[in-house]
Amino acid sequence: MKTKIVFVVLAFMLALTPLQATDKSSAIGQILSVIQDIHSIASQKSLSPDQAKASIQKRIDGVSDPELLVKIAVISSTIAYPGDAGDQSFDNCFFDAFWICVQRLSSLKGRVGADALDEIKRMVPLDGGDKLSLDAFIAKQKGEKPVY
């Protein structure tokens, strides 16, 4: 059931957020491929949390386009929410994917990384420590001192 909901959410998210990529079909295919791979990793009950995170990191490292990283982060956070206890290990994989994308974007030089992180902040409703963490990544990327 959750898988069907995931793909409905994906279709909705991709429809609402225009891609600037020159080849929209290829971009959407890459986003869906990464999300499907994260889903496959999350479904492997034999992996430890560290092994799953390493696999997700490796998969996301293959994505270099900041716009695609933003979409993957937003979709991952949507899938992980609300963090149902019954699906905690599954949800944690998507939370990990979200933060891996944020870390990658925060390491980009120039305005591109800051703009991408601002877009994530605008699209993903975080609160508490997660909001403070994202704000710290944004401040660091902009060369500002984080406010806690």
VOBA-1610 file (N, C-alpha, C; in pm, whole numbers, padded with zeros to 5 digits, always signed):
BEGIN
Met+00082-00120+00000Met+00000+00000+00000Met+00086+00125+00000Lys+00191+00124+00086Lys+00275+00242+00094Lys+00345+00270-00039Thr+00383+00167-00113Thr+00449+00185-00242Thr+00357+00255-00341Lys+00229+00219-00344Lys+00135+00286-00433Lys+00120+00432-00396Ile+00114+00460-00269Ile+00104+00599-00222Ile+00228+00676-00262Val+00344+00612-00251Val+00470+00676-00287Val+00467+00723-00431Phe+00424+00638-00522Phe+00427+00674-00662Phe+00321+00779-00697Val+00210+00781-00627Val+00113+00887-00645Val+00174+01020-00599Val+00241+01018-00486Val+00307+01138-00434Val+00415+01184-00532Leu+00492+01091-00585Leu+00597+01126-00681Leu+00540+01196-00803Ala+00436+01140-00857Ala+00375+01199-00975Ala+00324+01340-00945Phe+00262+01357-00829Phe+00211+01486-00787Phe+00324+01587-00770Met+00432+01545-00702Met+00545+01635-00677Met+00612+01678-00807Leu+00632+01584-00897Leu+00697+01617-01023Leu+00609+01706-01109Ala+00478+01688-01101Ala+00388+01772-01179Ala+00386+01915-01129Leu+00399+01934-00998Leu+00392+02068-00940Leu+00522+02147-00947Thr+00633+02080-00962Thr+00761+02149-00959Thr+00828+02138-01095Pro+00827+02249-01171Pro+00884+02243-01306Pro+01034+02217-01302Leu+01080+02140-01398Leu+01223+02113-01413Leu+01280+02208-01517Gln+01396+02263-01488Gln+01464+02351-01583Gln+01559+02273-01672Ala+01576+02145-01643Ala+01668+02062-01719Ala+01630+02062-01867Thr+01731+02054-01952Thr+01706+02060-02095Thr+01628+01937-02143Asp+01647+01826-02082Asp+01576+01705-02120Asp+01489+01660-02002Lys+01367+01710-02000Lys+01278+01683-01887Lys+01252+01534-01869Ser+01234+01463-01977Ser+01208+01320-01967Ser+01324+01247-01901Ser+01445+01279-01940Ser+01564+01218-01881Ser+01576+01254-01733Ala+01549+01380-01700Ala+01558+01426-01561Ala+01458+01351-01472Ile+01335+01340-01519Ile+01233+01269-01441Ile+01271+01122-01428Gly+01322+01063-01535Gly+01366+00925-01530Gly+01476+00905-01427Gln+01571+00999-01421Gln+01679+00987-01324Gln+01627+01002-01181Ile+01537+01096-01159Ile+01479+01115-01025Ile+01406+00988-00981Leu+01322+00936-01068Leu+01245+00816-01033Leu+01336+00696-01012Ser+01443+00687-01089Ser+01538+00577-01073Ser+01606+00583-00936Val+01646+00702-00895Val+01710+00717-00763Val+01611+00684-00653Ile+01489+00734-00663Ile+01387+00707-00561Ile+01356+00557-00556Gln+01347+00494-00671Gln+01322+00349-00674Gln+01438+00273-00609Asp+01562+00318-00636Asp+01678+00252-00575Asp+01678+00270-00423Ile+01641+00388-00376Ile+01631+00410-00231Ile+01523+00320-00173His+01412+00309-00244His+01303+00220-00201His+01354+00077-00190Ser+01431+00032-00289Ser+01485-00105-00286Ser+01579-00125-00168Ile+01663-00025-00143Ile+01754-00032-00028Ile+01674-00037+00102Ala+01574+00048+00112Ala+01491+00055+00233Ala+01416-00076+00257Ser+01386-00147+00150Ser+01310-00272+00162Ser+01397-00392+00200Gln+01528-00376+00197Gln+01619-00486+00230Gln+01636-00493+00382Lys+01563-00582+00442Lys+01566-00595+00589Lys+01700-00648+00640Ser+01781-00707+00552Ser+01909-00765+00594Ser+02019-00659+00612Leu+01996-00537+00564Leu+02097-00432+00576Leu+02088-00364+00712Ser+02203-00335+00771Ser+02205-00254+00892Ser+02177-00110+00851Pro+02139-00024+00946Pro+02118+00117+00913Pro+02242+00181+00848Asp+02361+00147+00895Asp+02483+00204+00838Asp+02506+00155+00695Gln+02478+00026+00670Gln+02493-00027+00535Gln+02392+00038+00439Ala+02270+00055+00488Ala+02167+00118+00405Ala+02207+00262+00372Lys+02253+00335+00473Lys+02293+00474+00451Lys+02409+00483+00352Ala+02506+00393+00364Ala+02620+00392+00272Ala+02574+00364+00129Ser+02479+00273+00113Ser+02426+00242-00020Ser+02351+00362-00079Ile+02274+00428+00006Ile+02200+00547-00038Ile+02298+00658-00076Gln+02400+00677+00006Gln+02503+00778-00022Gln+02567+00752-00159Lys+02603+00628-00183Lys+02667+00590-00309Lys+02575+00619-00427Arg+02446+00589-00411Arg+02350+00612-00520Arg+02332+00760-00547Ile+02321+00840-00442Ile+02300+00984-00459Ile+02427+01052-00509Asp+02543+00998-00475Asp+02669+01054-00525Asp+02674+01053-00677Gly+02596+00968-00741Gly+02591+00963-00886Gly+02511+01076-00950Val+02446+01158-00869Val+02365+01269-00918Val+02444+01398-00898Ser+02466+01472-01006Ser+02544+01595-00993Ser+02462+01721-01014Asp+02345+01710-01073Asp+02262+01827-01102Asp+02191+01875-00975Pro+02217+01999-00932Pro+02154+02050-00809Pro+02001+02046-00814Glu+01945+02072-00931Glu+01800+02071-00944Glu+01743+01931-00916Leu+01812+01830-00963Leu+01768+01693-00939Leu+01786+01656-00792Leu+01893+01703-00730Leu+01914+01677-00587Leu+01803+01739-00504Val+01758+01858-00544Val+01647+01923-00472Val+01522+01836-00483Lys+01491+01791-00603Lys+01370+01709-00623Lys+01379+01579-00543Ile+01497+01515-00545Ile+01515+01391-00471Ile+01498+01417-00322Ala+01553+01528-00272Ala+01539+01563-00130Ala+01393+01585-00092Val+01321+01661-00174Val+01181+01692-00144Val+01096+01566-00147Ile+01115+01483-00248Ile+01038+01359-00257Ile+01073+01266-00142Ser+01200+01256-00109Ser+01243+01170+00002Ser+01180+01213+00134Ser+01177+01344+00158Ser+01117+01391+00284Ser+00967+01364+00286Thr+00904+01374+00170Thr+00760+01348+00161Thr+00730+01200+00190Ile+00814+01112+00136Ile+00794+00969+00159Ile+00819+00934+00306Ala+00921+00995+00364Ala+00957+00964+00503Ala+00853+01016+00603Tyr+00782+01123+00569Tyr+00683+01178+00659Tyr+00561+01087+00660Pro+00497+01060+00767Pro+00515+01114+00901Pro+00608+01034+00990Gly+00681+00939+00936Gly+00772+00861+01020Gly+00698+00760+01106Asp+00604+00691+01047Asp+00526+00590+01120Asp+00618+00489+01188Ala+00594+00461+01313Ala+00680+00369+01389Ala+00685+00231+01324Gly+00578+00186+01264Gly+00576+00056+01199Gly+00668+00047+01078Asp+00700+00161+01020Asp+00787+00167+00903Asp+00913+00247+00933Gln+00958+00247+01056Gln+01067+00334+01096Gln+01195+00313+01015Ser+01237+00189+00995Ser+01361+00166+00921Ser+01345+00208+00775Phe+01227+00187+00719Phe+01197+00230+00582Phe+01202+00383+00575Asp+01133+00448+00666Asp+01130+00595+00667Asp+01268+00653+00690Asn+01347+00590+00777Asn+01481+00641+00805Asn+01568+00644+00681Cys+01551+00549+00592Cys+01628+00549+00468Cys+01597+00675+00385Phe+01470+00713+00383Phe+01434+00833+00307Phe+01475+00961+00381Phe+01471+00959+00514Phe+01527+01072+00589Phe+01676+01085+00561Asp+01747+00973+00559Asp+01891+00975+00527Asp+01913+01033+00387Ala+01832+00991+00291Ala+01845+01042+00154Ala+01826+01194+00150Phe+01727+01241+00226Phe+01703+01386+00233Phe+01828+01458+00281Trp+01885+01414+00393Trp+02001+01483+00450Trp+02127+01465+00367Ile+02140+01355+00298Ile+02253+01337+00207Ile+02245+01440+00094Cys+02126+01460+00040Cys+02107+01563-00064Cys+02139+01702-00010Val+02092+01730+00111Val+02119+01862+00173Val+02270+01881+00189Gln+02339+01780+00238Gln+02484+01791+00255Gln+02554+01813+00122Arg+02513+01740+00019Arg+02573+01758-00113Arg+02552+01900-00164Leu+02431+01951-00149Leu+02400+02086-00197Leu+02476+02192-00118Ser+02495+02168+00011Ser+02565+02266+00093Ser+02714+02272+00060Ser+02765+02171-00008Ser+02907+02169-00044Ser+02934+02236-00179Leu+02829+02272-00251Leu+02847+02336-00382Leu+02898+02479-00364Lys+02981+02519-00454Lys+03035+02655-00451Lys+02939+02752-00520Gly+02939+02873-00471Gly+02860+02977-00535Gly+02713+02978-00495Arg+02639+03052-00572Arg+02498+03077-00542Arg+02409+02955-00566Val+02453+02863-00650Val+02372+02747-00687Val+02330+02667-00564Gly+02426+02637-00476Gly+02395+02559-00357Gly+02300+02630-00263Ala+02323+02760-00244Ala+02237+02839-00155Ala+02094+02845-00209Asp+02081+02868-00339Asp+01948+02874-00400Asp+01876+02739-00388Ala+01950+02630-00408Ala+01890+02497-00399Ala+01843+02469-00256Leu+01926+02505-00158Leu+01886+02483-00018Leu+01768+02571+00020Asp+01765+02693-00030Asp+01649+02781-00005Asp+01521+02721-00063Glu+01534+02657-00181Glu+01417+02593-00241Glu+01368+02477-00155Ile+01462+02400-00103Ile+01423+02290-00013Ile+01352+02346+00109Lys+01406+02452+00166Lys+01345+02513+00286Lys+01203+02559+00256Arg+01183+02612+00136Arg+01051+02662+00096Arg+00952+02547+00077Met+01001+02433+00030Met+00911+02323-00008Met+00891+02218+00100Val+00984+02208+00195Val+00977+02103+00297Val+00950+02167+00434Pro+00835+02138+00492Pro+00801+02198+00622Pro+00872+02126+00738Leu+00985+02179+00778Leu+01059+02122+00891Leu+01033+02204+01016Asp+01051+02141+01130Asp+01041+02214+01256Asp+01145+02161+01353Gly+01159+02225+01463Gly+01251+02179+01568Gly+01394+02169+01520Gly+01459+02063+01563Gly+01600+02043+01532Gly+01628+02028+01383Asp+01534+01968+01310Asp+01554+01953+01165Asp+01558+02090+01096Lys+01469+02180+01138Lys+01469+02316+01081Lys+01600+02387+01113Leu+01646+02375+01238Leu+01772+02438+01277Leu+01890+02380+01199Ser+01888+02250+01178Ser+01995+02186+01101Ser+01998+02237+00957Leu+01881+02244+00894Leu+01875+02295+00757Leu+01920+02440+00753Asp+01875+02521+00848Asp+01917+02661+00855Asp+02069+02673+00870Ala+02129+02582+00946Ala+02275+02584+00964Ala+02346+02549+00833Phe+02294+02452+00759Phe+02352+02418+00629Phe+02342+02538+00533Ile+02228+02606+00535Ile+02208+02722+00447Ile+02305+02833+00485Ala+02316+02862+00615Ala+02407+02968+00661Ala+02551+02935+00623Lys+02591+02811+00644Lys+02727+02768+00611Lys+02753+02786+00462Gln+02656+02746+00380Gln+02672+02755+00236Gln+02685+02900+00192Lys+02614+02990+00260Lys+02619+03133+00226Lys+02736+03205+00291Gly+02812+03131+00373Gly+02926+03192+00441Gly+02886+03276+00560Glu+02768+03249+00615Glu+02717+03323+00730Glu+02731+03238+00855Lys+02719+03302+00969Lys+02723+03231+01095Lys+02582+03179+01126Pro+02571+03048+01154Pro+02438+02992+01187Pro+02382+03055+01315Val+02253+03078+01314Val+02183+03131+01432Val+02106+03016+01496Tyr+02134+02990+01624Tyr+02064+02882+01695Tyr+01972+02937+01801
//
